[in-house]
């Protein structure tokens, strides 16, 4: 396989990126100055990125509305935030299943009812799952496909629709957690990839519309790579050697999201090097598809290892409650 062209392009991209890169990361003092008493609505706040982001925002004086499906998990996050010094009055929780898209308006309404304002929306929730589409029959069910799109796309759109009028009053900002999977395909996550591709198409277009109408609201799309939260680790095929450059720190990623509220970039790619390498390979490597197949092929299997990948996908579905599984409520 000839890697010369992709490697050259990666080197050029890296040089250009760091030459034209934004200013240095903000200091803690700058973050506190900008975030104190700001009202932040975080959807998908009971674990992973949303949970860590809540801790960091609270440390800088933000008022938080935490949204997720499971009240017990939300209560644990809220208790931890208060234990770290936040006021009980500054943190509320809302238990809500975003597969019911019509309820997206509720979280905005309850935020306004409690705090009277909205400064920052973090639309971070997602149904995350893994497995080849043709190998797992439940992934092909029309009702299941629709449910995944309701959670991963339609609810985000509705949150934006209802949040924008209130954000415009405060020169607010929206952050939507997408993924490098929204640019680069992988056969073990076809539905997830498709929802993130659709999310990118809609929200990059919405960025243009906000600019065209001269709105005071700005929007960042998070193009995230592999952020190894506890839940995400459970979904990955066992024994797969992900390269070091492809993995990102949960704490560093969350801080980057927090800083995006102030710097307001159109895209936040993290980890940076992963974005450059994956994009270069996808656009310029003629053997990209075979490389993806080999990457997820279990060790010791013959052929392309498809059967074994299907078996592991089934096993993951059975043991994890992450995302929305068949019959999951």
Secondary structure, DSSP 8 states (H G I E B T S, - for coil): ---HHHHHHHHHHHHHHHHS-------HHHHHHHHTT-EEEEES-SSHHHHHHHHHHHHTT-EEEEEES-HHHHHHHHHHHHHTT--GGGEEEEE--TTSGGGHHHHHHHHHHHHS---EEEE---------TTT-GGGG-HHHHHHHHIIIIIHHHHHHHHHHHHHGGGT-EEEEEEEGGGTS--GGGHHHHHHHHHHHHHHHHHHHHHHHTT-S-EEEEEEE-EE--HHHHHHS-TT----GGGEE-HHHHHHHHHHHHHH--SEEEESHHHHHHHHHHHHH-TTHHHHHHHHHS-TT-STT-HHHHHHHHHHHHHH--SS--TT--
